[in-house]
Amino acid sequence: EVQLVESGGGLVQPGRSLKLSCAASGFTFSNYYMAWVRQAPKKGLEWVATISTSGSRTYYPDSVKGRFTISRDNAKSSLYLQMNSLKSEDTATYYCARHRGIGTTSFDYWGQGVMVTVSS
Amino acid sequence: DIVLTQSPALAVSLGQRATISCKTNQNVDYYGNSYMHWYQQKPGQQPKLLIYLASNLASGIPARFSGRGSGTDFTLTIDPVEADDTATYYCQQSRNLPPTFGGGTKLELK
């Protein structure tokens, strides 16, 4: 059974940093592109970052480019999101998600999400 | 960025057909595939993939769910609707970066 379990969320002040983790199991982690998708309270879904199977390629929307860094450790089947210079508009539930197939395709499995609140 | 537009809400009766639409401002077809996908999200839960590449049923999804469309116009159909289908449904395109989502359609029962 595919499982994605996020951790590392919490309350953080504007301008500070936070690192999210996602532990994957039930599939060969190194074979899949992985992503982070967020959802602000009572709002829709927003893609945040994608990383290739080896980690050599990463993709971000303009809203987080230069502030967020996605990475992975295939030996530990783990995905990470380093978030720097956090803003109040980054407040959201962050989901770890697996891309279906190679490339930035659909997201076929999602974690339960972790809440990040940016507030002073 | 490709913009996806969905109606905010839809109310249907149990056992009837629900048709949820998603329109894009750019063509999301490429080499014979339509890069449109559909998700279901229930309150307090993570999204679940229902349909990928416009019309392909994801693993474990009942055949009551179906998708169709091409180019810029897509639909998700639930027939017949069951009580457990009350949720918000999102479309998502992966034709271009960044992947973008529609605003969601909340399905309610009459």
Interface residues (C-beta under 8 A of the other chain):
Chain A: V37 G44 L45 E46 W47 T50 Y59 P61 Y95 R100 G103 T104 T105 S106 F107 D108 Y109 W110 G111 Q112 G113
Chain B: Y35 H37 Y39 Q45 Q46 P47 K48 L49 Y52 L53 A58 S59 Y90 Q92 S94 L97 P98 P99 T100 F101 G102 G103 G104
